[in-house]
Amino acid sequence: MKKLGQPYAPSTMVDMVFKGNDLSFKTDEKGNAILLFIGKKMEDGNIRGERYARTLKYDRNGGLIKDHWELKGKAT
């Protein structure tokens, strides 16, 4: 969660390895990770494992109200 909470380059796909798992995540226009694939990277570059989506909700002043990761199913 600490690695996913950091800001990254906006609107990009970031690949990394963490504790023996391959991670690939997409960032939004602000650089927040919003879509995560975790598992093992296949020869074609896709990750076989699990897919997660992140919900970020802000109040009118731009303060973060909700930060929630949800399992969306298998990633192939």
trRosetta pair geometry for C-beta under 8 A, 3 or more apart (Angstrom, degrees):
i j d omega theta_ij theta_ji phi_ij phi_ji
1 4 5.7 -61 -144 45 34 107
1 5 6.0 40 156 -29 68 110
2 5 5.8 -55 -146 30 27 114
2 6 7.5 39 154 -32 57 95
3 6 6.3 -45 -164 10 35 113
3 16 7.3 -129 172 86 143 155
3 18 6.4 -140 21 -92 163 148
3 23 7.9 96 109 87 138 169
4 25 6.8 129 -122 -55 96 176
4 33 4.6 -89 -160 50 84 151
4 36 6.8 -22 -118 -86 135 137
4 54 8.0 179 164 -74 126 145
5 33 7.9 -70 -61 26 22 113
7 30 7.3 -83 -131 141 109 76
7 31 4.0 50 -169 115 88 128
7 32 6.7 -45 -112 -73 69 56
8 12 6.7 -115 131 60 111 113
8 14 5.4 -66 -170 -52 160 149
8 27 5.0 -140 73 -74 109 151
8 31 5.0 -179 61 -170 47 89
8 32 8.0 143 29 -85 83 11
8 33 6.9 63 12 -60 125 82
9 12 4.5 28 91 6 106 143
9 14 7.6 144 38 -71 92 108
9 27 6.7 144 80 52 52 153
9 31 6.3 -167 109 -118 5 99
10 27 6.1 -133 -137 117 29 119
10 28 7.2 -42 -147 107 77 43
10 29 5.2 28 -165 -162 119 37
10 30 6.4 106 -108 14 104 3
10 31 4.8 -67 -73 -62 65 74
11 27 6.3 -92 -44 87 16 86
11 28 7.0 -7 -72 172 63 21
11 29 5.7 19 -48 -94 102 55
12 26 7.5 -169 97 -146 32 57
12 27 5.5 13 48 35 68 113
13 24 6.3 8 179 -178 100 96
13 25 7.3 174 -152 89 59 30
13 26 5.3 -28 -98 -95 73 72
13 27 7.8 -160 -79 8 27 77
14 23 8.0 -6 107 117 86 96
14 24 7.1 171 84 -151 47 49
14 25 5.5 -16 56 61 93 79
14 26 7.9 168 15 -89 74 23
14 27 6.7 54 -12 -29 112 109
14 33 7.6 -79 40 -99 126 102
15 22 7.2 -16 -164 -174 92 95
15 23 7.1 155 -155 88 44 59
15 24 5.0 -10 -102 -103 75 84
15 41 7.8 48 -154 -88 122 142
16 22 7.9 161 90 -157 35 54
16 23 5.1 -14 66 63 80 105
16 24 8.0 162 23 -80 57 45
17 20 7.5 17 179 -103 100 7
17 21 7.1 164 -156 82 63 38
17 22 5.7 -36 -102 -102 75 56
17 23 7.0 168 -99 16 21 83
18 21 5.9 -25 70 63 71 87
18 23 5.5 17 14 -14 109 129
21 38 5.4 23 158 -174 134 91
21 39 6.4 -24 -157 -84 99 7
21 40 7.4 -93 -140 -67 61 55
21 49 7.3 94 -156 -122 109 164
22 38 7.4 167 83 -149 51 46
22 39 6.4 -27 57 81 89 45
22 40 5.8 92 16 -135 114 26
22 41 4.1 -123 164 -29 176 96
22 47 5.7 -154 98 -116 114 112
22 49 7.8 174 62 -10 86 144
23 36 6.8 -31 -159 -160 95 95
23 37 7.2 146 -158 81 45 59
23 38 5.4 -7 -104 -103 74 79
24 36 7.6 144 80 -157 47 48
24 37 4.6 -10 62 59 94 108
24 41 7.6 103 -35 -92 121 104
24 47 5.3 -170 19 -23 122 137
25 33 4.5 5 150 -147 142 110
25 34 7.7 140 178 43 99 41
25 35 6.2 163 -155 85 68 53
25 36 4.5 -15 -101 -102 106 68
25 37 7.0 -173 -76 21 54 66
26 33 7.4 114 73 -150 37 61
26 34 6.1 -52 91 60 85 85
26 35 4.2 10 41 53 107 108
27 30 7.9 -125 168 72 97 51
27 31 5.3 -8 177 -149 136 34
27 32 6.2 143 -153 68 82 29
27 33 5.8 -52 -95 -88 73 44
27 34 6.7 109 -141 6 27 89
28 31 7.2 -55 66 12 65 17
28 32 5.2 -5 33 56 107 86
28 34 4.9 73 -43 -26 100 137
28 56 7.8 -115 5 34 155 140
32 54 7.4 -130 143 103 106 146
32 56 6.2 35 126 -48 159 161
33 36 6.3 45 164 -69 118 99
33 54 6.4 94 109 -4 73 153
34 53 7.0 5 161 -159 70 66
34 54 4.8 -123 -139 54 47 106
34 56 7.2 -82 -105 -2 96 115
35 51 7.5 -14 -172 -168 86 92
35 52 7.4 162 -158 86 42 57
35 53 5.8 -10 -107 -110 70 68
35 54 7.2 -122 -58 13 35 88
36 51 7.2 153 85 -158 56 46
36 52 4.3 -8 61 59 105 103
36 53 7.8 -163 23 -73 76 26
36 54 7.2 73 -12 -33 105 103
36 69 7.3 -10 24 -143 135 120
37 47 4.2 133 141 64 122 137
37 49 6.6 118 175 62 75 104
37 50 7.5 167 -152 85 49 45
37 51 5.6 -16 -101 -103 72 72
37 52 7.9 -169 -72 24 29 73
37 75 4.8 154 -137 -164 101 172
38 47 7.1 23 -48 158 1 143
38 49 5.2 -106 100 119 49 142
38 50 5.4 -14 62 59 89 91
38 52 7.2 19 3 0 109 112
38 75 7.9 119 40 25 44 140
39 47 4.9 132 57 168 99 95
39 48 5.2 -122 129 92 143 44
39 49 1.6 -163 -61 -39 126 130
39 50 6.1 144 -54 12 105 61
39 75 6.3 -166 4 65 138 112
40 47 6.9 153 75 -153 28 72
40 48 5.7 -21 64 60 82 89
40 49 6.3 133 12 -53 58 110
41 45 6.7 -23 -170 -149 105 30
41 46 7.4 158 -150 88 63 27
41 47 5.4 -43 -94 -95 60 74
42 45 7.1 -36 73 31 74 20
42 46 5.3 -5 41 67 114 77
42 47 7.2 -179 0 -100 82 21
42 48 5.6 72 -45 -16 111 107
46 75 7.7 -158 170 152 96 97
46 76 7.1 23 142 136 135 39
47 75 5.6 14 95 118 88 132
48 75 6.5 -170 -134 98 27 78
48 76 5.7 26 -117 -127 82 49
49 74 7.5 -161 122 -152 20 64
49 75 5.4 -3 64 53 58 106
50 71 6.4 -46 -176 -141 119 97
50 73 7.5 -169 -147 115 66 22
50 74 6.6 -62 -104 -114 49 40
50 75 6.0 36 116 4 6 101
51 71 7.6 105 79 -163 53 56
51 72 4.7 -57 102 66 98 106
51 73 5.9 -4 48 66 106 61
51 74 7.0 37 4 115 97 13
51 75 4.1 124 -51 -63 96 103
52 69 5.1 9 175 -176 128 103
52 70 6.5 152 -158 74 75 37
52 71 5.8 -43 -100 -99 80 45
52 72 6.3 162 -112 4 23 91
53 69 7.4 157 80 -153 33 57
53 70 5.5 -23 63 61 82 93
53 72 5.2 67 -8 -47 102 129
54 67 7.3 -11 -172 -165 104 68
54 68 7.0 155 -155 82 58 44
54 69 5.3 -28 -97 -97 76 68
54 70 7.7 166 -90 16 27 74
55 66 6.1 -25 118 123 102 114
55 67 7.5 173 86 -143 63 24
55 68 4.6 -6 53 60 104 96
55 69 8.0 -165 18 -76 72 24
55 70 6.8 41 -13 -9 106 115
56 64 6.9 -60 -162 -135 91 99
56 66 6.9 169 -149 89 27 71
56 67 5.8 15 -108 -105 73 69
57 64 7.6 104 78 -161 49 57
57 65 4.7 -52 102 65 95 107
57 66 4.0 30 36 40 108 105
58 62 5.6 -14 180 -146 132 33
58 63 6.4 145 -158 71 79 34
58 64 5.9 -48 -102 -98 74 42
58 65 6.2 156 -122 3 17 92
59 62 7.2 -45 69 23 68 17
59 63 4.9 -2 35 57 110 91
59 65 5.4 111 -45 -52 83 114
64 67 6.0 13 175 -45 126 107
